[in-house]
Amino acid sequence: MANVTLSDRTLKALKPAPAGKRYERRDSIVPGLLVRVTETGKRTFMLQTRFPGSDQPTRRALGEYGVISLETARKKAREWIELVRKGVDPAGAEAERKGAELVRQTNTFAAVAEDYFRLQVIGPDPAKPRQRKAAEVIRDFRSTFIERWGGRPITSITRAEVLTLIESVRDRPAPAQARNLLGYLKTFFSWAIERGTYGLESSPCADLKGARIVGEQQSNDRTLSNAELFAFWHATGQMPYPYGPIYRLLLLSGLRLNEVADAVWSEFDLKGIWTIPASRMKGKNGKARPHSVPLTADILDILSGLPRFNGGEYLFSTTNGKSPVWVSVKIKRRLDAAMLDILRGIAKERGEKPEKVVLPLWVNHDLRRTLRSRLSKLRVSADVAEAVLAHVKPGIRGVYDRYEYFDEKRQALELWAEQLRAMTSPLTGKVSVRDAAPEENKTEGRRASFAERTAWLARSQQ
């Protein structure tokens, strides 16, 4: 067998072997590497060495020229020689590598995420999901992570990619959502590592800190002013189902967004009570409790205008009641824009420059803070006001005092609804176009225009 310095030129020049024959050319650079040529002209890289378990040198194929390059063949031959030197059979190592690659390709981000939803987020009973925000977590995963990384092996997601995604959400700007998404990912990757079945050994976001990327979470004391509440009520009145009714219920009840948006009809006794199960309420270490919401006339008025679906029992749905709606950041932006238009209309009526009016940033949770602050102003006791928000009594009282203040909560919410109607009554009542407040002119025979309503508010705020 001739030794040559193999090159692409020499490999392409090798002629087919005579019929029924084959010949070989040994590489002078890598010991044991050779190329075998058959009568059809097929050229196959081989490695000849004494493999573990054999007393005699034998040949094993590395790959066909054209399928693998000469450079790849030399690299693979050197790797095999090193494995043999360590007493490792390359065939076993190759099978293990292929198995690991198969696991890697099979365990895509989407496939692992679906396992996560089924085993950890939802659990064995879909009616009682393990995570209180199960619907929100799944929606965010599918719309943000799976849409971007779904078909890729979970092991291929890099720290830089996670960082870029979180920063892009932060800069929308949506810092709260960015912080939530990072928390979801950190929990997900930690779970996948603990499972030990996806080939994942480290989390790409293990060392990413929300405080460094997004900033420290600021304690908020934002409440909505009378003018902002006026704008909010009018804007939500013009928002289509399901978003307008959701936002109005948030302000009337003091509930959290998911507690309203994920509501089902079986939770309601329309004679007067809405009971939200513990599985949908906020609470740590399984300490969440059911929460009863008195159905005031204003809340019942909204409920009576909702559609009833044949496909499922969710109140707020775009899938015929089969699943709850997702109130996205885009919906909140539309609400902000509508509120700003109204506030600028008020400024114009006052003779001010509308373009100078801004709507300070507010989040959905500020509606709860607004209601709580207004209840204090209405002289509602702290215990009742906290009960409206489903806050558990602190310390030992929370353990032994289980009184729910249901009747008192009803009175408090009715007081709040009455005050809200007083602030927003030009939206719904028949009002005068004169300077007096609407409730003083109930005999007026037509509904005021939007311009007249904003003019009334402008005067009432002076």
Protein Blocks (a to p, Z undefined) as FASTA:
>chain_A
ZZddddfklmmmpccddehiacddddfkbghiacdddfkopacdddddddehiabdcddd
fbdehjacfklmmmmmmmmmmmmmnopafklmmmmmmmmmmmmmmmgfklmmmmmmmmmm
nommlklcfblklmmmmmmmmmmmmmmmmmpcfklpcfklmmmmmmmmmmmpcfklmmmm
mmmmmmmmmmmmmnopnopabdfklmpcfklmnopcdddfbdcdfklmmmmmmmmmmpcc
fklmmmmmmmmnopafklmmmpcfklpcfklpacddfklpgceehiaccddddddfklmm
mmmmpccdfkbccfbdcegopaccdddfklmmmmmmmmmmmmmmmmmmnopafklpccdd
ddfklmmmmmmmmmmmnopafklmmmmnopacehjllmmmmcgolmmmmmmmmmmmmmmm
mmmmmmmmccdfbfbdfklmmmbcbdcdfklmmmmmmmmmZZ
